[in-house]
Amino acid sequence: MTITMEHKNNRKSSWDSKMSISTVNSTTRHYKRSPSSILSSDSDIRFTRNKLSSQYKCGCCIIACFLGLLLLASASVYVGYTFFASDPPEEQIYRATFKIIDGDVYSPELADPSTDSFKIRSRDYKERLNLLFRRSSITHGFAGTEVLALDGTEGKDLVVHFNIHVDPSYVSVVAKDLEEILHTEIKSPSAFFRNLTIDSSTVEVKESHVFLLPTTSTTTTRYLPQAITQKPLPPRVCSSMEVSYCSNLMYNVTTYPNLLGHKNHKDVTEDMIAFRELVDAECYRNAYEFVCQVLQPSCNDGEKEAEMVLPCRSFCRDFMSGCGSRLLPRLRDLLACNKFPEFGEKASCTTKPDCVKELQSRALSPRVCDGVVDCQDLSDEKSCTYCPNGHIHCGIGSVCIPPTKRCDGRIDCPDGSDERACLNVAPSVSNVTLTPVVSPHLLRYYSSGFVIFNEKGEVGKLCTENLNLTLSVNETTEILYTVATSLCKTLSYKKVTSLQVEKDEEINISYVEMKNPLQSEIAFVRTPCKTRQVLKVNCAELECGVQRTHPPHLQLSLGKMANHGDWPWHVALFKDEVHMCDATLLSSSWLVTTASCFQGQPKAEWVARLGTVRLSSASPWQQERRIVGMVKSPVEGSTIAMVKLDEPVAMSDFVSPICLPIEKSGISSLNMSQCNTLGWARNRDQLQRMQITATKMENCENISIATVNSLCTDTIYGQNDCNEEEFAGTSMICQLADSDKWFLAGVSNWRIACSNAGVDRPRLYDKVTSNVDWIQETISAIS
């Protein structure tokens, strides 16, 4: 019996199946072999192949042709790129020079590039130039600078010769563009050439083939002799405001040139339309005030010439965040906020107006008169009933004092700041008097300068005239050294590096002298100081880990919610203006945090904010710096990283460094009286502390991956700490039992959020002890 089955399935296919099942009997039956596959047993299954239809053949041909063309095109691209592509453009090198007429002088050793003097000075100018061009319009194509030679007249002007390297693949630039960048920086209040006066007429930039590399010799007037004969710019003067649009400002005098390079009223008028459009667009509530203070800046009398008063840097940042995208590129580059001074610098600055109204508009009215400063001008606390008009706010708490109680011998402020720094160090009296007095606290420390007294609101210098007349040279030296040592210690410096008596060049200032200088307690009395001999001191090595707003003799307790000055080393890190991580201040230019903050963020712009306890508020002690570099720890199992700031911070009672651990072998809970970590409230605004203690590593191994460099901690007293959040990079800080100083014990490598109710929340930190040597070497090597 034979059964035949055919499977067509009504489907067109190139393969058809035929199955035959045969029953074998005694009769021999022959099968003709075919090319198909045959599997024979008691049943035979055959697969037969039919020929392709013309339709399928056509489709295959089309596909084959397409693949062939694709292969040919690929080969053509490869051959063209390999044999016919042009070489990338070579790096462009421009030779440049300018002359410094004030702030630096030429000396013979600078003629030899092998001397230490040349290496130090050239490295300084190279860093200044690199920072300038990295923040200019050619930043994407800028490849670096190199100082070729330093020239000039001995004891007078200094001429700097340098190369500028540009990659034309990323930016198209000519020598005139580079000259314009230099001119713009020199003519405006310079952010990168501070304390230097450069003759703008001597700035010259040309391609490298235009003039030869200068050769060093003992001749001090061999380069660009015509530049040396140029006259410097005339001194700045104050003049009446002529722009009627800005007549609503609180002052009526201005000065030229302004920050934008406008030299007169006509120049201002040419850009007025662009700025008026910004004000009319209402991109920022205080746009009118900012625009007018840039176009017609206020003017103050200075020591040698008039000084231009600009808006504060924080005011600029607020304006640019709202209106920056609407500005013309030319104006946006000129209004770079790093060119604006921070509050408290010598030139001072204008804070944004109506700070209290802004707080109220943001539903932050409870912060007004709460004893915590939220405005740079302290208007949120000075407008309160506890602070009469004309009084000085103590900076801490809800207390104000009249100026006459400053340094009157009695403590009136909660932290004793009214009787601290009655003797101070500053470059001049004007450095103290020109900055606004917002509180008794120093807005910044100076490590060197003249000895300045402050008594009942009057400021002057210490005269040494009577010592030279009544005492021997040895006695005078001993007394002056005693005064200098006590002064440096009061300002939290460890030692005196030098002291000298100089003739005072300032005019119209007051003087005091020491009465009975040989007694154990020295008193100071007024004197005319006819010889104008004053004391100048250099201090060194600022004390670390000290809370200067909590002097030990007052025994002030630390609250959970941080106040200004409680944790002066704590830093908030912002990526593209968003708070992402925290860090800790180690020195004036270095922070320590965790490398996990920067993973996958190679091109983000990071900013460090110091001296703040509320992220949505400002204070007169707040400082911001850009992060320009990061170094990861080489220690196995450590994620600690150090970040470099673009410029050193100014130390004060509210910004100062933490100490590193003394014992490098390890941390034991037995040698620590208390430890804390710092976090932010759930709304990421108020800084607050949490007391913690070291615990067994087993408690942390279940919640995170521990390493040999890890340190596990837990809260003290089983506190419910779920009202705060610690960011990656925050610190574990401890206080030694026998000291008032705080040191850095650990760094958090991940963000710690709230846990579920009833669940323990142990914290894991990277030990700092194993990184101490590397940290100190890095700070010393890269200053």
Buried (B, 14 or more C-beta within 10 A) or exposed (E): EEEEEEEEEEEEEEEBBBBBEBEEEEEEEEEEEEEEEBEEEEEBBBBEEEEEEEEEEEEEEEEEEEEEEEEEEEEEEEEEEEEEEEEEEEEBBBBBBBBBBBEBBBBEEBBEEEBEBBEEBBEEBBBBBBBBBBBBBBEEBBBBBBBBBBBBBEEEBBBBBBBBBBBEEEBEBEBEBBBBBBBBBBBBBBBBBEEBBBBBBBBBBBEBEEBEEBEBEEEBEBBBEEBBEBEBBEEBEBBEBBBEBBEEBEBEBBBBBBBBBBEEBEBBBEBBEBBBEBBEEEBBBBBBBBBBBBBBBBBBEBBEEBBBBBBBBBBBBBBBEBBBEBBEEBBBBBBBBBBBBBBBBBBBBBBBBBBBEBBBEEEBEEBBBBBBBBBBBBBBBBBBEBBEEEBBBBBBBBBBBBBEBBBBEEBBBBBBBBBBBBBBBBBBBBBBBBBBBBBBBBBBBBBBBBBBBBBEBBBBBBBBBBBEEEBEEEEBBBBBEEBBBEBBBBBBBEEBBEBEBEEBEBEEBBBBBBEEBEEEEBEBEBBEBEBBBBBBBBBEEBBBBBBBBBBEEEEBEBEEBBBBBBBBBBBBBBBEEEBBBBBBBBBBBBBBBBBBBBEEEEEBEBBBBBBBBBBBBBBBBBBBBBBBEBBBBEBEEBBBBBBBBBBEBBBBBBBBBBBBBEEEEEBEEEBBEBBBBBBBBEEBBBBBBBBBBBBEEEBBBEBBEBBEBBBBBBBEEEEEBBEBBBBBBBBBBBBBEEEEBBBBBBBBBBBBEBEEEEEEBBBBBBBBBBBBEBBEEBBEEEE
